[in-house]
């Protein structure tokens, strides 16, 4: 791999270096790895991935990406989301305004409201955002780049399994910096490309799914990106998740393409058995909380 150097016309978004190794080709997309911080990313980036997040992404996943049933699949994440909020609440003195980026159908927004937060969301999928609004939740259709939020208007911004989907994480973190109060928090969960599972499976790692995931961070690369965007990391951990049986078999079907996994996905879809939550912790995701610097100047 170290002799597989490629010169491509870009710089690493995390560390700024320009030396990369070709890593793999998945789903027709080339992935490269930074020689310095080990960030893995798709290049060239697709011009627009919006079409991925149609109603099929949240209900059926017939195109290969997404959820059998988002509402059912995310219900298994209830306890994990509670842990996320508990961690956040350790680093903030009050439950103020919270913005969930990539809010989908509002599952986490609803939970945050029930815990006393003034929570709202933003979601690129018009389908998912409409479902959230039908529940009475304040979830806007759009992106941070398309919605004009007031400066310093939020105490917390969350990105749950979102930053890896973004075509421009740098610009999004700049926008998050602007809309956070001084001392405000950004909380992120994302796949860990330096985890044992990622290293063992290599290019067959189940979370290598371009064009759904475009950037694959590790501790070093994400911390560098956050520091360069004006944030001080205050917490890092690995938090286990629960997944429904139907989601697990859907993931196995996409990953290994075995007939049996596809059949089990079909059999379980829409059944009570399919919605049973199973604890899964391959330790290939990590959770980060970072605080907005009071006086930040990029060096």
C-alpha positions in Angstrom: 0.0 0.0 0.0 2.8 2.4 0.8 4.1 2.1 -2.7 0.7 3.0 -4.2 1.1 6.7 -4.1 -1.3 8.7 -6.2 -1.1 12.4 -7.1 -4.6 13.9 -7.2 -5.7 17.5 -7.4 -6.9 18.1 -3.8 -5.6 18.6 -0.3 -6.7 16.6 2.8 -9.6 18.4 4.5 -8.2 17.4 7.9 -4.5 18.1 7.8 -4.0 19.9 4.6 -1.4 17.5 3.2 -1.4 16.4 -0.5 0.2 12.9 -0.4 -2.3 10.1 -0.8 -2.4 6.3 -1.4 -5.1 4.7 -3.5 -7.1 2.7 -1.1 -9.9 0.9 -3.0 -12.6 1.1 -5.6 -16.1 0.5 -4.2 -19.4 0.8 -6.0 -17.6 2.4 -8.9 -16.0 5.1 -6.7 -12.2 5.5 -6.0 -11.2 6.0 -2.3 -7.8 7.5 -1.3 -6.1 7.6 2.1 -4.0 10.6 3.4 -0.5 9.5 4.2 -0.3 11.9 7.1 -3.6 11.7 9.1 -5.0 8.5 7.4 -8.3 10.1 6.5 -10.0 8.0 3.8 -12.2 9.8 1.3 -13.9 9.4 -2.1 -12.3 11.3 -5.0 -13.6 12.7 -7.2 -16.6 13.6 -5.0 -20.0 13.0 -6.6 -21.5 16.3 -7.7 -24.8 15.7 -5.9 -25.9 12.9 -3.6 -29.3 14.3 -2.8 -31.2 11.7 -4.8 -29.9 9.0 -2.4 -32.1 10.3 0.4 -35.5 9.7 -1.2 -38.4 7.9 0.5 -36.8 4.6 -0.5 -33.8 5.4 1.8 -36.1 5.6 4.8 -38.6 3.0 3.8 -37.5 -0.1 1.9 -33.9 0.6 0.9 -34.5 -1.2 -2.4 -31.7 0.8 -4.0 -29.2 -0.8 -1.6 -28.8 2.2 0.8 -30.8 3.1 3.9 -33.4 1.5 6.1 -36.1 -1.2 5.8 -38.2 1.1 8.0 -36.5 4.1 9.5 -39.0 4.6 12.3 -38.7 0.9 13.4 -35.0 0.7 12.9 -34.2 3.8 14.9 -36.4 2.8 17.8 -33.6 0.3 18.7 -31.3 3.4 19.1 -33.4 4.9 21.9 -31.0 4.0 24.7 -28.0 5.0 22.6 -29.5 8.4 22.0 -30.2 8.8 25.7 -26.5 8.1 26.4 -25.5 10.7 23.8 -27.7 13.3 25.5 -26.4 12.3 28.9 -22.8 12.9 27.8 -23.8 16.2 26.3 -25.5 17.3 29.5 -22.3 16.7 31.4 -20.6 19.5 29.4 -23.3 22.2 29.3 -24.8 24.0 32.3 -28.4 24.2 30.8 -30.7 22.6 28.4 -31.0 25.3 25.8 -31.5 25.3 22.0 -30.3 22.2 20.2 -30.2 21.7 16.4 -30.0 18.1 15.0 -28.3 18.1 11.6 -29.6 15.2 9.5 -32.6 14.9 11.7 -34.4 12.4 9.4 -38.0 11.8 10.7 -37.2 13.6 14.0 -36.6 10.6 16.3 -33.8 12.2 18.2 -35.4 15.7 18.1 -38.5 14.2 19.9 -36.3 12.5 22.5 -34.4 15.7 23.2 -37.6 17.7 23.6 -38.9 15.1 26.1 -35.7 15.6 28.1 -36.3 19.4 28.3 -34.3 20.7 25.3 -35.6 23.3 22.9 -34.8 21.0 20.0 -35.3 21.4 16.2 -33.7 19.8 13.2 -32.7 20.2 9.6 -32.9 17.4 7.0 -31.9 17.2 3.4 -34.6 14.6 2.5 -37.9 16.4 1.9 -39.7 13.1 2.5 -38.2 12.5 6.0 -38.6 16.2 7.0 -42.3 16.1 6.1 -42.8 13.0 8.2 -41.1 14.8 11.1 -43.4 17.8 10.7 -46.4 15.6 10.6 -45.4 14.6 14.1 -45.5 18.3 15.1 -41.7 18.6 15.2 -39.7 21.6 14.0 -37.6 19.9 11.2 -36.8 22.0 8.2 -36.1 20.7 4.7 -32.6 21.8 3.6 -29.0 21.9 4.6 -26.9 24.2 6.8 -25.9 26.0 3.6 -29.4 26.6 2.4 -31.0 27.8 5.7 -30.1 31.1 7.2 -29.7 30.6 10.9 -29.0 33.5 13.3 -25.4 33.8 14.6 -24.9 32.3 18.1 -28.4 30.9 18.1 -27.8 27.4 19.4 -26.1 25.9 22.5 -25.7 22.4 20.9 -25.5 21.1 17.4 -25.6 17.3 16.8 -24.5 15.2 13.8 -25.4 11.5 14.4 -23.8 9.4 11.6 -24.0 12.5 9.3 -20.5 14.0 8.9 -19.3 11.0 6.8 -22.2 11.8 4.3 -21.3 15.4 3.7 -19.5 16.4 0.5 -17.9 19.4 2.3 -17.5 18.8 6.1 -15.2 21.9 6.3 -17.9 24.3 5.3 -20.4 22.7 7.5 -18.2 22.9 10.6 -17.6 26.6 9.8 -21.4 27.2 9.6 -21.8 25.2 12.9 -19.2 27.4 14.5 -21.1 30.5 13.5 -24.5 29.4 14.8 -23.2 28.1 18.1 -23.0 30.3 21.2 -19.5 30.9 22.6 -18.8 27.7 24.6 -21.4 25.8 22.6 -21.0 22.2 21.8 -20.9 20.1 18.6 -21.5 16.4 19.1 -20.6 13.9 16.4 -20.8 10.1 16.0 -19.1 8.7 12.9 -17.4 5.4 11.7 -13.8 4.9 12.9 -11.6 3.9 9.9 -8.7 3.1 12.3 -10.8 0.7 14.4 -9.7 -3.0 14.6 -12.8 -4.0 12.5 -11.9 -1.5 9.8 -8.3 -2.6 9.7 -9.1 -6.3 9.6 -11.7 -6.1 6.8 -9.9 -3.4 4.8 -11.7 -2.5 1.7 -14.4 -5.1 2.6 -15.3 -3.1 5.8 -19.1 -2.9 5.9 -19.1 0.9 6.4 -17.3 1.6 3.2 -20.4 2.4 1.2 -19.8 5.2 -1.3 -21.5 7.4 -2.4 -23.5 7.2 0.8 -20.4 7.7 3.0 -17.8 10.0 1.4 -15.3 10.6 4.3 -14.0 8.0 6.8 -12.4 9.6 9.8 -10.3 8.3 12.7 -9.5 10.1 16.0 -6.5 11.9 14.6 -8.1 13.2 11.4 -11.4 14.3 13.0 -9.6 16.0 15.9 -7.4 17.9 13.4 -10.5 19.0 11.4 -12.3 20.1 14.5 -9.3 22.1 15.8 -8.8 23.8 12.5 -12.5 24.7 12.5 -12.3 26.4 15.9 -13.3 23.6 18.3 -11.6 22.1 21.4 -12.4 18.4 21.9 -13.6 17.7 25.4 -14.8 14.1 25.2 -14.1 11.0 23.1 -15.6 7.6 23.6 -17.0 4.5 21.9 -20.7 3.9 22.6 -22.4 0.7 21.6 -25.6 0.7 19.5 -28.6 -1.5 19.1 -29.9 -2.4 15.7 -33.1 -4.2 14.7 -32.9 -7.7 13.2 -34.2 -6.4 9.9 -31.6 -3.7 9.7 -28.8 -6.2 10.6 -29.8 -8.6 7.8 -30.2 -5.7 5.4 -26.6 -4.6 6.2 -25.3 -8.1 5.8 -27.1 -8.5 2.5 -25.5 -5.3 1.2 -22.1 -6.2 2.6 -21.8 -9.9 1.6 -24.5 -10.1 -1.1 -25.6 -13.6 0.1 -29.0 -14.8 -0.9 -29.9 -16.0 2.6 -29.4 -12.5 4.1 -31.7 -11.0 1.4 -34.4 -13.6 2.0 -34.2 -13.0 5.8 -34.5 -9.3 5.3 -37.7 -9.8 3.2 -39.1 -12.3 5.7 -38.5 -10.0 8.7 -39.6 -6.7 7.1 -42.7 -5.4 8.8 -42.8 -8.2 11.5 -42.5 -7.8 15.3 -39.5 -10.1 15.2 -37.8 -7.9 12.7 -38.0 -4.9 15.1 -36.3 -6.7 18.0 -33.2 -4.7 19.0 -29.9 -6.5 19.2 -26.8 -4.9 20.9 -23.9 -4.6 18.5 -20.6 -3.0 19.3 -17.8 -3.7 16.8 -16.1 -0.6 18.2 -15.9 0.8 14.7 -17.8 4.0 15.5 -16.6 6.8 17.8 -18.4 9.7 19.7 -16.9 13.1 20.0 -18.0 16.3 21.8 -16.1 19.5 21.0 -16.5 23.1 22.4 -16.5 26.3 20.4 -13.3 28.4 21.2 -14.1 31.8 22.7 -11.4 33.5 20.6 -10.5 31.4 17.5 -8.0 32.4 14.9 -7.0 29.7 12.4 -3.2 29.4 12.2 
